[in-house]
Amino acid sequence: MDISQWIRAVPDYPSPGILFRDITPLLARPPAFNHVVDALAEEVGKRGVDAVGAVDARGFLFGAPVAKALELPLIPFRKGGKLPPETVGVDFELEYGTDRIEIKSQAVSQGDRIAIVDDVLATGGTAAAAVKLVENLGATPALAVFVIELEALEGRAALPGVETLSLLKY
């Protein structure tokens, strides 16, 4: 199935010069959404991972059904201050400032293999922070999977040593 037909390009959003890739048409079409979840779950399932980490917020839309399909624990990587204590976190740079992601301190165990799921790979800052957080807890980022990759922003370069897969590349 060609899912690109369900990704809408929105020029000058959220600011002039940005071409935003809108996934809401994909989410509104159950066969297309199911196809994406199945494709992501197939890739994650091949890697023998112990848990699925989903990145706040749109990564939750894909990570949760992938974890469910594979009967694996789901680890929400939340924006700073959104989880109750005890948490661990990482600060990271965005193209327009800084941010922080956190997980529950007991969400990952030493030696676990974690798949990181998000909707879009742009500059790679958020995904790299998730990788660092997993590594800081003694686990292995086994795979980073995305629905869309914006190749011109070279986000893949921020994930050295981590297998990285995208269903669509623009």
JODAMO-V892281 format. One record per residue. N is the residue number from 1. RES is the residue in one letter. PSI is psi in whole degrees, 0 to 359 (* if undefined). NEAR is the number of other ideal C-beta (glycine too) atoms within 12 Angstrom. D_CENTER is the distance of its C-alpha to the mean C-alpha in whole Angstrom. Layout:
BEGIN
N;RES;PSI;NEAR;D_CENTER  N;RES;PSI;NEAR;D_CENTER
END
This chain:
BEGIN
1;M;135;17;22  2;D;100;13;21  3;I;349;28;18  4;S;333;21;18  5;Q;344;15;21  6;W;10;28;19  7;I;119;32;17  8;R;132;21;19  9;A;125;20;20  10;V;105;16;21  11;P;148;14;23  12;D;35;11;24  13;Y;132;14;21  14;P;0;13;20  15;S;162;12;23  16;P;138;9;25  17;G;350;10;24  18;I;134;19;20  19;L;99;22;20  20;F;138;23;17  21;R;109;33;15  22;D;120;23;15  23;I;357;32;14  24;T;326;18;16  25;P;325;18;19  26;L;315;33;17  27;L;333;25;16  28;A;355;15;20  29;R;97;19;21  30;P;318;14;20  31;P;322;17;21  32;A;315;26;18  33;F;314;27;16  34;N;321;21;17  35;H;315;25;17  36;V;312;38;13  37;V;316;35;13  38;D;318;24;15  39;A;317;28;14  40;L;316;43;11  41;A;322;31;13  42;E;314;20;16  43;E;315;32;14  44;V;318;40;12  45;G;332;23;16  46;K;344;17;17  47;R;358;29;16  48;G;49;17;18  49;V;162;37;15  50;D;339;29;16  51;A;162;39;13  52;V;124;47;10  53;G;125;51;7  54;A;132;42;6  55;V;132;47;5  56;D;132;32;8  57;A;323;21;9  58;R;340;27;8  59;G;334;39;5  60;F;325;27;8  61;L;330;28;10  62;F;322;42;8  63;G;319;43;7  64;A;311;27;11  65;P;333;29;13  66;V;313;42;12  67;A;318;32;13  68;K;313;20;16  69;A;325;24;17  70;L;0;28;17  71;E;49;16;18  72;L;155;29;16  73;P;147;27;15  74;L;128;32;12  75;I;110;43;11  76;P;122;33;10  77;F;103;49;9  78;R;156;31;11  79;K;151;27;13  80;G;138;21;16  81;G;6;14;19  82;K;349;20;17  83;L;147;23;18  84;P;157;11;22  85;P;156;12;23  86;E;132;12;22  87;T;163;26;19  88;V;150;29;18  89;G;173;29;16  90;V;133;30;15  91;D;147;20;16  92;F;162;28;15  93;E;139;17;16  94;L;168;22;15  95;E;346;21;17  96;Y;25;12;19  97;G;210;10;19  98;T;161;16;18  99;D;181;27;15  100;R;140;28;15  101;I;151;41;12  102;E;157;33;14  103;I;165;40;14  104;K;139;25;17  105;S;336;18;19  106;Q;10;18;20  107;A;333;31;17  108;V;137;35;16  109;S;155;19;20  110;Q;129;15;21  111;G;351;16;20  112;D;148;27;18  113;R;121;28;15  114;I;133;44;12  115;A;133;49;9  116;I;127;54;5  117;V;133;53;3  118;D;167;46;2  119;D;316;39;6  120;V;136;38;7  121;L;111;41;8  122;A;260;33;11  123;T;344;26;13  124;G;359;35;10  125;G;314;32;11  126;T;315;42;8  127;A;319;45;6  128;A;323;37;10  129;A;320;39;11  130;A;317;50;9  131;V;313;38;10  132;K;318;30;14  133;L;315;37;13  134;V;313;41;13  135;E;321;27;16  136;N;334;22;18  137;L;8;31;18  138;G;13;16;20  139;A;176;30;17  140;T;126;29;15  141;P;99;39;12  142;A;333;34;13  143;L;144;39;10  144;A;122;45;7  145;V;143;46;6  146;F;151;46;6  147;V;314;40;9  148;I;141;36;10  149;E;128;32;11  150;L;91;27;14  151;E;326;21;16  152;A;337;15;18  153;L;355;24;16  154;E;38;20;16  155;G;333;32;12  156;R;329;26;12  157;A;339;20;15  158;A;358;28;14  159;L;50;33;12  160;P;137;18;16  161;G;359;17;16  162;V;124;32;13  163;E;128;24;13  164;T;127;32;11  165;L;143;30;11  166;S;141;33;10  167;L;324;35;12  168;L;142;31;14  169;K;133;22;15  170;Y;*;22;17
END
